[in-house]
């Protein structure tokens, strides 16, 4: 039987700050009027083919009313702006520009649903309106529809490549998605148009520095961060925001230094201490992370997040009971804290208390079924308890929600394989491989099942492909070595099995295979040693 390690490393992952997103949320609230003004002159130059037929005096009145509405909006006189825009539409209900402007005004007045209707009507009347596209995109971002917003910004840029506001907002969305490669050209162009690092808006510089960090361009990120720090001076707000942006992009070292400096300038602030603790944890400074988080907990003892992070630190230090107690406190403060229940389950499994983990996994899944990892780990827990049917039931249920999740298909195949359902297992592994073409574990399992069917040449190809992707893959190493023994290719099998014994030294199977190889090669002392090891294990 092939071996595989199917427990994902959850406890060792980086933990993001919950406050990091706030900086980008604020940056995304770019002034709506800028994009409207950018396009309005071009729109007024268009021939009025799309508009209802009107006399020249009527068009003059409509244009005058639109300009009046825009002027009121610019001056912050929203009530007067709305009245003027509605008068323009009364004169011509098919005026796309007036609909777009009214949408902006209504959004400014806190009526997003009405604003969206007006902006969509503007696009129905004029699908090439970059003002309507960009302003609708911003509204969609603010109402948590980022994917749709990105499409509108991209369309605006395809119509007007120099449209700065669409470019900037699209870049911000790419940064929020961690798609730094696509954000950088847009941000760099926008900064250049604003006069470079010396004169560009601080929020732009911070976003670009974070994008450089996320893209691995450390020198560029450091240089731009230096410029931001120099311009910020002793302003803790700018330093803190830069730290948040860098932390969100994975630049924890500098983020920690920025949070430490902010803490010196503004001591005793919960948000600063909390984020300092998270950053310090992510650079491995566990004792300092604990101190910062404990100070934060003193300031806000009712906050569940800080106790959750303290639990993460305790777990990383090997203090399981302490970690469990801290997470129990977190879920007591927030009974619907899915990640808290999940981490309790993970810690219990780590300490071989598998049966106690099940209700916590179940609770995490029930509270937040959108997390594929929760479903996967619940199924894995059943698998480890040798409840293969229940494991498959969990994986199948999860796949209805996540049909394109390669890991879930793989795990479902592995559970089916354990049940002896080899045809189903092969289909599941192949589907996993379609979704994740460089999945060494999928190749290893398909190779094993192919070998069991006697298709030795194809099995060897698959197992060697697995090892080309991951030279330390134990199942592929073991199964290829075992296959070569079966084919009596002992000289080729030996180095594979010797490496396998180093990787999986506590697996009796690999030592038995080595015993067979050494025996066939007439190396009696090594054969005796491997047989003794096999019997001991």
C-alpha positions in Angstrom: 0.0 0.0 0.0 1.3 3.4 -0.9 1.9 6.0 1.8 1.0 9.6 1.8 0.9 12.5 4.3 -2.5 14.2 3.9 -2.5 16.6 6.8 -2.1 20.2 5.5 0.1 22.5 7.5 -2.4 24.9 8.9 -0.8 25.8 12.2 2.4 27.1 10.5 0.7 29.4 8.1 1.1 33.2 8.2 -1.7 35.0 9.9 -2.8 38.3 8.4 -3.9 41.2 10.5 -7.6 41.9 10.5 -6.9 45.6 10.3 -4.8 45.4 7.2 -7.8 45.5 4.9 -8.9 48.8 6.4 -6.1 50.7 4.7 -7.1 49.4 1.3 -10.8 49.9 1.9 -10.1 53.6 2.6 -7.9 53.9 -0.5 -10.6 52.4 -2.7 -13.0 55.2 -1.8 -11.4 57.4 -4.5 -13.4 60.5 -5.4 -16.2 59.6 -7.8 -16.3 63.0 -9.4 -12.8 62.7 -10.9 -13.8 59.9 -13.3 -17.0 61.7 -14.3 -15.2 64.9 -15.1 -12.5 63.0 -17.0 -15.1 61.7 -19.5 -17.7 64.4 -19.6 -15.9 66.7 -22.1 -15.4 63.8 -24.5 -19.0 62.7 -24.1 -20.3 66.2 -24.9 -18.2 66.2 -28.1 -20.0 63.1 -29.3 -22.7 63.4 -31.9 -26.1 63.1 -30.3 -27.1 60.0 -32.3 -28.0 58.0 -29.1 -30.1 60.8 -27.6 -33.7 61.6 -28.3 -34.1 64.1 -31.0 -34.2 67.6 -29.7 -33.8 71.1 -31.0 -30.6 73.0 -30.6 -32.1 75.2 -27.8 -33.2 72.1 -25.9 -29.7 70.6 -26.1 -28.2 73.8 -24.8 -30.6 73.8 -21.9 -29.8 70.1 -21.1 -26.0 70.8 -21.3 -26.4 73.8 -19.1 -28.3 71.8 -16.5 -25.7 69.1 -16.5 -22.9 71.6 -16.0 -25.0 73.2 -13.2 -25.4 69.9 -11.5 -21.7 69.1 -11.8 -20.8 72.5 -10.3 -23.1 72.0 -7.3 -21.6 68.5 -6.8 -18.1 69.9 -6.9 -19.0 72.4 -4.3 -20.7 69.8 -2.1 -24.2 71.2 -2.6 -25.8 67.8 -3.1 -29.4 68.8 -2.8 -29.1 71.4 -5.5 -27.0 69.1 -7.6 -29.7 66.4 -7.5 -32.4 68.9 -8.5 -30.3 70.2 -11.4 -29.6 66.6 -12.6 -33.2 65.7 -12.4 -34.2 68.8 -14.3 -31.7 67.7 -17.1 -33.4 64.3 -17.2 -36.8 66.0 -17.3 -35.6 67.8 -20.4 -34.2 64.6 -21.9 -34.8 61.2 -20.2 -32.2 59.6 -22.6 -29.3 61.8 -21.6 -26.7 59.2 -20.5 -24.4 61.8 -19.0 -27.2 63.2 -16.8 -28.1 59.7 -15.6 -24.4 59.0 -14.7 -24.1 62.3 -12.9 -27.3 61.7 -10.9 -25.9 58.3 -10.0 -22.8 59.9 -8.5 -24.9 62.5 -6.6 -27.2 59.8 -5.2 -24.3 57.8 -4.1 -22.8 60.8 -2.3 -26.2 61.3 -0.6 -26.0 57.7 0.8 -28.6 56.2 -1.6 -26.5 53.5 -3.3 -29.4 51.4 -4.7 -30.8 54.4 -6.5 -27.3 55.4 -7.6 -26.7 52.0 -9.1 -30.0 52.2 -11.1 -29.0 55.5 -12.6 -25.5 54.4 -13.5 -26.8 51.2 -15.1 -29.3 53.2 -17.0 -26.5 55.5 -18.2 -24.7 52.4 -19.5 -27.8 51.1 -21.2 -28.1 54.3 -23.1 -24.3 54.6 -23.8 -22.3 51.4 -23.2 -19.1 53.3 -23.9 -19.5 55.8 -21.1 -16.3 55.6 -19.2 -17.7 57.8 -16.5 -20.6 55.5 -15.8 -18.3 52.4 -16.0 -15.8 53.8 -13.6 -18.3 55.2 -11.1 -20.4 52.1 -11.1 -17.2 50.1 -10.5 -16.4 52.2 -7.4 -19.9 51.7 -6.1 -19.7 48.0 -6.7 -16.4 47.9 -4.7 -18.0 49.6 -1.8 -20.9 47.2 -1.9 -18.6 44.1 -1.8 -18.9 43.2 -5.5 -15.2 43.5 -6.4 -15.2 40.9 -9.3 -17.9 42.8 -11.2 -16.2 46.1 -10.4 -13.0 44.9 -11.9 -14.8 44.1 -15.2 -16.2 47.6 -15.3 -12.8 49.2 -14.7 -11.1 46.9 -17.3 -13.8 47.9 -19.8 -13.3 51.6 -19.1 -9.6 51.2 -19.7 -10.1 49.4 -22.9 -12.2 52.4 -24.1 -9.9 55.0 -22.6 -6.4 53.6 -21.8 -5.3 56.9 -20.3 -8.3 57.0 -17.8 -6.3 57.5 -14.6 -9.2 56.9 -12.1 -10.2 53.6 -13.7 -6.6 52.5 -13.8 -6.0 53.4 -10.2 -9.1 51.7 -8.9 -8.4 48.6 -10.9 -4.9 48.5 -9.5 -6.2 48.7 -6.0 -8.5 45.7 -6.7 -5.6 43.7 -8.1 -3.6 44.5 -4.9 -6.5 43.4 -2.7 -6.5 40.1 -4.7 -2.7 39.8 -4.3 -2.4 40.0 -8.1 0.6 42.2 -7.8 2.0 41.6 -11.3 -1.1 43.1 -12.9 -1.3 46.0 -10.4 2.3 47.2 -10.8 2.2 48.7 -14.3 -1.0 50.6 -13.5 0.3 51.9 -10.3 3.7 52.9 -11.7 2.0 54.7 -14.6 -0.3 56.5 -12.2 2.6 57.6 -10.0 4.5 58.9 -13.0 1.5 61.0 -14.0 1.5 62.5 -10.5 5.1 63.6 -10.6 6.9 60.6 -9.0 7.6 59.7 -5.4 8.4 63.2 -4.4 5.0 64.6 -5.2 2.5 61.7 -5.6 -0.3 61.2 -3.1 0.9 59.3 0.0 -1.8 56.6 -0.3 -0.6 55.8 -3.8 3.0 55.5 -2.6 1.9 53.2 0.2 -0.1 51.0 -2.2 2.7 50.8 -4.7 5.2 49.9 -1.9 2.9 47.1 -0.8 2.6 45.8 -4.4 6.4 45.8 -4.8 6.7 43.8 -1.5 4.0 41.4 -2.6 5.7 40.9 -6.0 9.0 40.1 -4.4 10.6 43.3 -5.6 12.2 43.9 -2.2 14.6 46.7 -3.3 11.9 48.7 -4.9 9.6 48.2 -1.9 12.3 49.3 0.5 13.2 52.4 -1.6 9.6 53.5 -1.8 9.0 52.8 1.9 12.0 54.9 2.7 10.5 57.8 0.7 7.1 57.4 2.5 8.8 57.3 5.9 10.9 60.4 5.1 7.8 62.3 4.0 5.8 61.0 7.0 8.2 62.2 9.6 6.7 61.5 13.0 3.1 61.1 11.7 2.0 57.8 13.3 -1.0 57.5 11.1 1.1 57.3 7.9 3.6 55.0 9.5 0.9 52.7 10.8 -0.9 52.6 7.4 2.4 51.8 5.6 2.9 49.0 8.1 -0.6 47.6 7.5 -0.1 47.6 3.7 3.3 45.9 3.9 2.1 43.3 6.3 -0.9 42.5 4.1 1.6 41.9 1.2 3.8 39.7 3.4 6.5 42.3 4.2 6.4 41.5 7.9 10.0 42.5 8.8 9.6 46.1 7.9 5.9 46.1 9.0 7.1 45.1 12.5 9.6 47.9 12.6 6.9 50.4 11.5 4.5 49.2 14.2 7.3 49.4 16.8 8.0 53.0 15.8 4.2 53.8 15.8 4.0 52.3 19.3 6.7 54.6 20.5 5.0 57.6 19.0 1.5 56.6 20.2 1.9 54.1 23.0 -1.0 52.2 24.5 -3.1 51.8 21.3 -4.9 48.5 20.8 -4.7 48.4 17.0 -1.0 49.2 17.0 -0.1 46.6 19.6 -2.3 43.9 18.0 -0.8 44.4 14.6 2.7 44.5 16.1 2.0 41.2 17.7 0.8 39.6 14.5 3.8 40.9 12.5 6.3 39.7 15.2 4.7 36.3 15.1 5.1 36.1 11.4 8.9 36.8 11.7 9.3 34.2 14.4 9.8 36.6 17.3 7.3 34.7 19.5 8.1 36.0 22.9 7.9 39.6 21.7 4.7 38.8 19.8 3.2 37.4 23.0 4.1 40.5 25.0 2.6 42.9 22.4 -0.6 40.8 22.2 -0.9 40.6 26.0 -0.6 44.4 26.2 -3.3 44.6 23.6 -5.5 42.2 25.6 -5.1 44.3 28.7 -6.5 47.3 26.7 -9.4 45.2 25.2 -10.1 42.1 27.3 -13.4 41.6 25.5 -11.8 41.3 22.1 -11.8 37.6 20.8 -9.2 38.2 18.1 -6.4 39.0 20.4 -6.9 35.8 22.4 -7.1 33.9 19.2 -3.7 35.2 18.2 -2.3 34.5 21.6 -3.4 31.0 21.2 -1.6 30.8 17.9 1.6 32.0 19.6 1.2 29.4 22.4 0.7 26.6 19.9 3.8 27.6 18.0 5.7 27.5 21.3 4.5 24.0 22.0 2.1 25.0 24.8 -0.9 23.1 23.7 -3.0 23.3 26.9 -2.4 27.1 27.0 -3.3 27.4 23.3 -6.5 25.5 23.8 -7.5 27.6 26.8 -6.9 30.8 24.9 -9.0 29.6 21.9 -11.7 28.5 24.3 -11.8 32.0 25.7 -11.9 33.5 22.1 -15.0 31.3 21.2 -16.6 32.2 24.5 -16.3 35.9 23.7 -17.5 35.2 20.1 -19.6 32.0 20.0 -19.7 32.1 16.2 -15.9 32.3 15.8 -15.4 29.5 13.2 -11.6 29.9 13.0 -11.4 29.5 16.7 -13.2 26.2 16.7 -11.1 25.1 13.8 -7.8 25.8 15.6 -9.0 23.9 18.7 -9.7 20.9 16.5 -6.3 21.2 14.8 -4.5 21.4 18.2 -6.4 18.3 19.5 -5.4 16.3 16.4 -1.8 17.4 16.8 -1.9 15.9 20.2 -3.6 12.7 19.0 -6.9 13.5 20.7 -8.7 12.8 17.4 -12.2 11.9 18.7 -12.4 15.1 20.8 -11.6 17.1 17.6 -14.7 16.1 15.6 -17.3 18.4 17.2 -15.0 21.4 16.8 -14.4 20.6 13.1 -18.2 20.2 12.7 -18.8 23.5 14.4 -16.3 25.3 12.2 -17.9 23.9 9.1 -21.4 24.8 10.3 -20.4 28.4 11.1 -18.4 29.1 8.0 -19.1 26.6 5.2 -17.3 28.8 2.7 -13.9 27.6 3.9 -12.8 24.5 1.9 -10.0 23.7 4.4 -12.6 23.2 7.2 -14.4 20.6 5.1 -11.2 18.9 4.1 -9.8 18.6 7.6 -13.1 17.2 8.9 -13.0 14.5 6.2 -9.3 13.8 6.9 -10.2 13.4 10.6 -12.7 10.7 9.6 -10.1 9.1 7.4 -7.5 8.9 10.1 -10.1 7.2 12.3 -10.5 4.7 9.5 -14.1 5.8 8.9 -13.6 5.9 5.1 -17.3 6.0 4.2 -17.8 9.0 6.5 -14.7 10.7 5.0 -16.0 10.3 1.5 -19.4 11.6 2.6 -17.7 14.8 3.8 -15.6 15.2 0.7 -18.6 14.6 -1.6 -20.6 17.2 0.3 -17.7 19.7 0.1 -17.3 19.1 -3.6 -20.9 20.2 -4.3 -19.8 23.5 -2.9 -16.3 23.5 -4.3 -16.4 21.5 -7.6 -13.1 22.7 -8.8 -11.1 22.2 -5.6 -8.2 19.9 -6.6 -7.4 19.0 -2.9 -10.9 17.8 -2.2 -10.9 15.6 -5.4 -7.6 14.2 -4.3 -8.8 13.4 -0.8 -12.0 11.9 -2.1 -9.9 9.7 -4.3 -7.6 8.7 -1.4 -10.6 7.7 0.7 -12.1 5.7 -2.2 -8.7 4.0 -2.6 -8.7 3.0 1.1 -12.1 1.4 0.5 -10.8 -0.5 -2.5 -12.9 1.6 -4.9 -10.0 1.8 -7.4 -12.0 2.9 -10.5 -13.6 5.8 -8.6 -10.2 6.7 -7.0 -8.5 6.9 -10.4 -11.2 9.2 -11.7 -10.9 11.4 -8.7 -7.1 11.6 -8.9 -7.3 12.4 -12.6 -9.7 15.2 -11.9 -7.4 16.5 -9.3 -4.6 16.4 -11.7 -6.6 18.3 -14.4 -7.2 21.1 -11.9 -3.6 21.1 -10.5 -1.3 19.7 -13.3 1.9 19.6 -11.2 0.4 17.7 -8.3 3.1 15.1 -7.4 0.8 13.3 -4.9 -1.9 12.7 -7.6 0.8 11.3 -10.0 2.0 9.0 -7.2 -1.4 7.6 -6.5 -2.3 7.2 -10.1 1.0 5.5 -10.6 0.4 3.1 -7.7 -3.1 2.1 -9.0 -1.8 1.7 -12.5 1.0 -0.6 -11.2 -1.7 -2.6 -9.3 -3.4 -3.2 -12.6 -0.2 -4.6 -14.1 0.4 -1.6 -16.4 4.0 -1.5 -15.3 5.5 0.8 -18.0 2.8 3.4 -17.6 3.1 3.2 -13.8 6.8 3.7 -13.9 6.3 6.8 -16.1 3.8 8.3 -13.7 5.9 7.6 -10.6 9.0 9.1 -12.1 6.9 12.2 -13.1 5.9 12.5 -9.4 9.5 12.3 -8.3 10.5 14.9 -11.0 8.0 17.3 -9.3 8.9 16.4 -5.8 12.1 14.4 -5.2 11.2 13.9 -1.5 7.8 12.4 -2.2 7.8 9.3 -0.1 4.9 7.4 -1.6 6.3 7.8 -5.1 9.8 6.8 -3.9 8.5 3.7 -2.1 6.1 2.6 -4.9 8.6 3.1 -7.7 11.2 1.1 -5.7 8.7 -1.6 -5.0 7.7 -1.7 -8.7 11.4 -2.1 -9.7 11.8 -5.0 -7.2 8.8 -6.6 -8.8 10.4 -6.2 -12.2 13.7 -7.7 -10.8 15.5 -4.4 -11.6 17.3 -4.6 -8.2 20.2 -2.2 -9.0 17.8 0.5 -10.0 15.5 -0.2 -7.0 18.3 0.0 -4.4 19.0 3.8 -4.4 15.3 4.6 -4.4 14.6 2.4 -1.5 17.6 3.6 0.5 16.4 7.2 0.0 12.9 6.0 0.9 14.3 4.5 4.2 15.7 7.9 5.0 12.4 9.7 4.3 10.1 7.2 5.9 12.4 5.4 8.3 9.6 4.2 10.5 7.7 2.5 7.7 8.3 -1.3 8.0 7.4 -1.8 4.3 10.4 0.0 2.9 12.7 -2.0 5.1 11.2 -5.2 3.9 11.7 -4.2 0.3 15.3 -3.4 1.1 15.7 -6.8 2.7 14.5 -8.3 -0.6 16.9 -6.2 -2.7 19.9 -6.9 -0.5 19.1 -10.6 -0.5 18.9 -10.7 -4.3 22.2 -8.8 -4.5 23.9 -11.2 -2.1 24.6 -8.5 0.5 23.8 -10.7 3.5 24.7 -8.3 6.4 22.6 -5.5 5.0 19.8 -7.9 4.3 19.9 -9.2 7.9 19.9 -5.6 9.2 16.9 -4.6 7.2 15.0 -7.8 8.2 15.7 -7.0 11.8 14.5 -3.5 11.4 11.3 -4.7 9.7 10.6 -7.1 12.5 11.2 -4.4 15.2 8.9 -2.0 13.5 
